[in-house]
Structure formats: C-alpha cells, structure tokens
Amino acid sequence: MISNGIDLIKISRFDKLKDNKSFLNKVFNKSEIKYIEKSNYSSNTIAGMYAGKEAFLKAIKCGINDYSLLDIEILHDNNNAPFIKLNGQIKKTYQINNMSLSISHDGDYAISIVTLIK
C-alpha cells in the first residue's frame, strides 16, 4: 500500500519560536537540534523539518497529537538529503518497508512530501 502526506507551512511562524528552547525541545530531539544549531537557527530549516514531521503524520493518517513529534526524527545523509528515522511508539506501531521525504522552501513557505510503502 502506498500513502502520501504533504504539509505546507509559513516560514515566518518560526521566527519567534526558534528562540523558544521549550518549543524546540518538545518538537526536536538532540540530533535535530544540533542540525538546527549548524543552520544558525534558520527559520527555513526549522519550518522544513517541522513540515516533514507533519507530512509523515498525514501519510499515516494521524494528527499532531496522536504521537510525540520526538518519535519522528528528521536526519540528513552525507549529501544533506533529508530522511526520517522512527523511534518509540510510532516505530512499534507502523511497519513501513520504504519511505521517502522531500523538503523544499520557496519564498515564504516550506513544503514537505512523504511517501510511504507499507
């Protein structure tokens, strides 16, 4: 079965949130925060990673309150391409054979698309 999730988010929503450590620690784990730090807390980076988490939840037909966002980890390979690593309860619940993640920024918006093959 193939499932897709798409999320479009206004980047400026994160201009103030990027300085809120409580928000960052509730949404992103240590490796993600390290990547965000390398980007100098770029709102583009934060918005794109957040959109990736939401797109994944949409692909599995769940809402933002159904699982911890910390269980959806947005990582980057050696070519800086993003990918998702699942942790915790969400990893135990979903058997996903293949997954792709795309994140892009254009003007005022970040968009993410997740495709799952179960």
Sine and cosine of phi, psi and omega as CSV:
sin_phi,cos_phi,sin_psi,cos_psi,sin_omega,cos_omega
0.00,0.00,0.71,-0.70,0.03,-1.00
-0.96,-0.29,0.68,-0.74,0.01,-1.00
-0.67,-0.74,0.63,-0.78,0.01,-1.00
-0.86,-0.52,0.50,-0.87,0.13,-0.99
-0.67,-0.74,0.67,-0.74,-0.01,-1.00
-0.76,-0.65,0.65,-0.76,0.09,-1.00
-0.68,-0.74,0.72,-0.69,0.05,-1.00
-0.86,-0.51,0.78,-0.63,-0.09,-1.00
-0.66,-0.76,0.61,-0.79,0.03,-1.00
-0.97,0.24,0.84,-0.55,-0.09,-1.00
-0.88,0.47,-0.59,0.81,-0.07,-1.00
-0.89,0.45,-0.30,0.95,0.08,-1.00
-0.85,0.52,-0.39,0.92,-0.10,-1.00
-0.98,-0.20,0.03,1.00,-0.01,-1.00
-0.87,0.49,-0.65,0.76,0.03,-1.00
-1.00,-0.01,-0.58,0.82,-0.04,-1.00
-0.90,0.43,-0.45,0.89,-0.04,-1.00
-0.91,0.42,-0.35,0.94,0.04,-1.00
-1.00,-0.04,-0.04,1.00,-0.05,-1.00
-1.00,-0.09,0.99,-0.15,-0.06,-1.00
-0.87,0.49,-0.58,0.82,0.02,-1.00
-0.89,0.46,-0.70,0.72,0.05,-1.00
-0.88,0.47,-0.76,0.64,-0.03,-1.00
-0.85,0.52,-0.68,0.73,-0.02,-1.00
-0.95,0.31,-0.37,0.93,0.04,-1.00
-0.99,0.14,-0.43,0.90,-0.10,-0.99
-0.96,-0.27,-0.58,0.81,-0.13,-0.99
-0.86,-0.51,0.63,-0.78,0.05,-1.00
-1.00,0.05,-0.02,-1.00,-0.13,-0.99
-0.86,0.51,-0.68,0.74,-0.02,-1.00
-0.93,0.37,-0.57,0.82,0.04,-1.00
-0.93,0.36,-0.67,0.74,0.01,-1.00
-0.90,0.43,-0.59,0.80,0.06,-1.00
-0.87,0.48,-0.68,0.74,0.05,-1.00
-0.90,0.43,-0.66,0.75,0.03,-1.00
-0.90,0.44,-0.65,0.76,0.06,-1.00
-0.86,0.50,-0.68,0.74,0.02,-1.00
-0.88,0.47,-0.48,0.88,0.01,-1.00
-1.00,0.07,0.13,0.99,-0.03,-1.00
0.88,0.47,0.63,0.78,0.02,-1.00
0.83,0.55,0.66,0.75,0.01,-1.00
-0.89,0.45,0.77,-0.63,0.06,-1.00
-0.88,0.47,-0.56,0.83,0.05,-1.00
-0.87,0.50,-0.73,0.68,-0.01,-1.00
-0.89,0.46,-0.74,0.67,-0.03,-1.00
-0.89,0.45,-0.72,0.70,0.01,-1.00
-0.88,0.47,-0.67,0.74,0.00,-1.00
-0.90,0.44,-0.69,0.73,0.00,-1.00
-0.93,0.37,-0.64,0.77,0.05,-1.00
-0.89,0.45,-0.69,0.72,0.03,-1.00
-0.87,0.49,-0.59,0.81,0.04,-1.00
-0.89,0.46,-0.66,0.76,0.03,-1.00
-0.91,0.41,-0.69,0.72,0.01,-1.00
-0.92,0.39,-0.64,0.77,0.03,-1.00
-0.89,0.46,-0.63,0.77,0.05,-1.00
-0.88,0.48,-0.74,0.68,0.01,-1.00
-0.86,0.51,-0.62,0.78,0.04,-1.00
-0.92,0.39,-0.59,0.81,0.02,-1.00
-0.91,0.41,-0.53,0.85,0.03,-1.00
-1.00,-0.09,0.13,0.99,0.07,-1.00
0.90,0.43,0.65,0.76,0.03,-1.00
-0.84,-0.54,0.29,-0.96,0.05,-1.00
-0.99,-0.15,0.12,-0.99,-0.08,-1.00
-0.92,0.40,-0.37,0.93,0.00,-1.00
-0.99,-0.10,0.00,1.00,-0.04,-1.00
-0.98,0.22,-0.50,0.86,-0.01,-1.00
-0.64,-0.77,0.33,-0.94,0.09,-1.00
-0.95,0.31,0.74,-0.67,0.07,-1.00
-0.90,0.45,-0.36,0.93,0.04,-1.00
-0.93,0.38,-0.36,0.93,0.02,-1.00
-0.98,0.19,-0.15,0.99,0.07,-1.00
-0.93,-0.36,0.97,-0.24,-0.12,-0.99
-0.97,-0.23,0.84,-0.54,0.05,-1.00
-1.00,-0.09,0.92,-0.40,0.00,-1.00
-0.90,-0.43,0.10,-0.99,-0.01,-1.00
-0.72,-0.70,0.69,-0.73,0.00,-1.00
-0.99,0.14,-0.11,-0.99,-0.04,-1.00
-0.89,0.46,-0.37,0.93,0.05,-1.00
-1.00,-0.09,0.17,0.99,-0.01,-1.00
0.94,0.35,0.28,0.96,0.06,-1.00
-0.98,0.18,0.73,-0.69,-0.03,-1.00
-0.97,0.24,0.51,-0.86,0.14,-0.99
-0.51,-0.86,0.27,-0.96,-0.06,-1.00
-0.95,-0.32,0.70,-0.72,0.16,-0.99
-0.88,-0.47,0.80,-0.61,0.01,-1.00
-1.00,-0.07,0.59,-0.81,0.00,-1.00
-0.71,-0.71,0.16,-0.99,0.15,-0.99
0.85,0.53,-0.57,-0.82,-0.09,-1.00
-0.88,0.47,-0.59,0.80,-0.04,-1.00
-0.91,0.41,-0.57,0.82,0.05,-1.00
-0.92,0.38,-0.63,0.78,0.00,-1.00
-0.93,0.36,-0.53,0.85,-0.11,-0.99
-0.99,0.14,-0.59,0.81,-0.14,-0.99
-0.92,-0.39,0.81,-0.58,0.09,-1.00
-0.99,-0.16,0.99,-0.17,-0.06,-1.00
-0.93,-0.38,0.84,-0.54,-0.03,-1.00
-0.98,0.19,-0.59,0.81,-0.06,-1.00
-0.47,-0.88,0.59,-0.81,-0.05,-1.00
-0.54,-0.84,0.67,-0.74,0.11,-0.99
-0.81,-0.59,0.51,-0.86,-0.02,-1.00
-0.72,-0.70,0.75,-0.66,0.10,-0.99
-0.79,-0.62,0.72,-0.69,0.04,-1.00
-0.79,-0.62,0.71,-0.70,0.03,-1.00
-0.61,-0.79,0.37,-0.93,0.03,-1.00
-0.79,-0.61,0.66,-0.75,0.04,-1.00
-0.52,-0.85,0.94,-0.35,0.01,-1.00
0.89,0.46,-0.90,-0.44,-0.08,-1.00
-1.00,-0.02,0.01,1.00,-0.15,-0.99
-0.79,-0.61,0.50,-0.87,0.19,-0.98
-0.91,-0.42,0.63,-0.78,0.02,-1.00
-0.76,-0.65,0.57,-0.82,0.04,-1.00
-0.69,-0.73,0.62,-0.79,0.06,-1.00
-0.78,-0.63,0.77,-0.64,0.05,-1.00
-0.87,-0.50,0.73,-0.68,0.12,-0.99
-0.86,-0.50,0.77,-0.64,-0.01,-1.00
-0.88,-0.47,0.60,-0.80,0.17,-0.99
-0.86,-0.51,0.90,-0.43,-0.04,-1.00
-0.99,-0.12,0.00,0.00,0.00,0.00
